[in-house]
Amino acid sequence: QVQLVESGGGLVQAGGSLRLSCAASGRTFRNSGMGWFRQAPGKEREFVAAISWSGASTNYADSVKGRFTISRDNVKNLVYLQMTSLKPEDTAVYYCAATDFGVSTTASLYAYWGQGTQVTVSS
C-alpha cells in the first residue's frame, strides 16, 4: 500500500503563493503517476495537475495553467504543487493522489489518496 500525506496548506491573500507537498511512503514502484485534485464547497472534486513517474510528462487543468507547477522528487518521495498568482476561486481542499496507471485527469483511476490540506485564498 501507498500512504500519502499532504502539507503546506494555509491562508494566503489573492496574488500570493503557496507550495503544497505530498510525502509518499510504502509501495511506490508501481505508481505510474501522481496528481493533485481539489474540492471546493458545493462542488465536485476536480483535477488540478498530474505528473508521470519520471516527471517527463505533466498535465494541468485549464484554470491553473501558467500559475501552478507540479514537480516530484523520487529520491525523497515527494510531490509538490507550486501555486502562484492565487485567486479566491482556488480556495479548496487539495488532495494528493497516486495511480498505478499512466498520467490521468480522472479521479477514479487514482487508487491512493491523502487526507487533504485546506487552501484558503482571501481577496
C-alpha positions, -999 to +999 in steps of 0.1 A: +000+000+000+009+036-005+004+062+021+002+099+011+003+129+034-002+165+022+012+196+039+016+232+031-019+244+030-030+276+047-044+311+043-029+334+017-040+367+001-050+368-035-020+372-057+002+353-032+020+320-035+019+287-017+037+254-021+020+221-013+039+190-005+029+154-007+050+128+011+047+092-001+056+061+018+051+023+013+050+007-021+058+032-049+073+013-077+040+005-095+028+041-094+028+055-129+018+089-120+009+114-092-018+140-093-034+169-074-071+173-071-092+199-053-127+202-040-144+234-032-176+237-011-206+227-031-185+214-060-173+181-072-137+171-069-118+184-099-084+177-115-057+202-110-024+187-122-006+154-128+029+142-134+043+110-147+066+088-126+097+101-144+084+136-144+088+138-181+051+144-187+027+168-169-008+179-174-027+209-160-063+220-157-070+250-179-079+270-148-044+267-134-022+267-164+006+292-162+000+296-124+006+262-109+036+239-114+037+202-104+070+185-097+084+155-080+115+143-062+116+105-064+146+103-042+127+119-013+094+105-024+079+140-026+055+156-050+050+194-050+024+218-062+038+253-065+009+277-067+014+313-077-010+342-085-036+326-063-072+336-067-101+333-043-115+307-067-086+285-058-099+280-023-105+243-018-093+212+000-063+199-021-057+162-023-026+143-034-032+111-053-012+082-068-022+060-097-008+026-110-019+037-145-005+065-166-010+102-162-047+108-159-071+136-152-097+111-140-100+107-102-114+072-104-080+060-118-062+071-087-061+043-061-043+061-033-053+094-017-041+117+011-064+133+036-062+167+020-050+201+030-070+233+031-060+262+009-079+294+015-073+325-006-087+358+006-095+388-015 
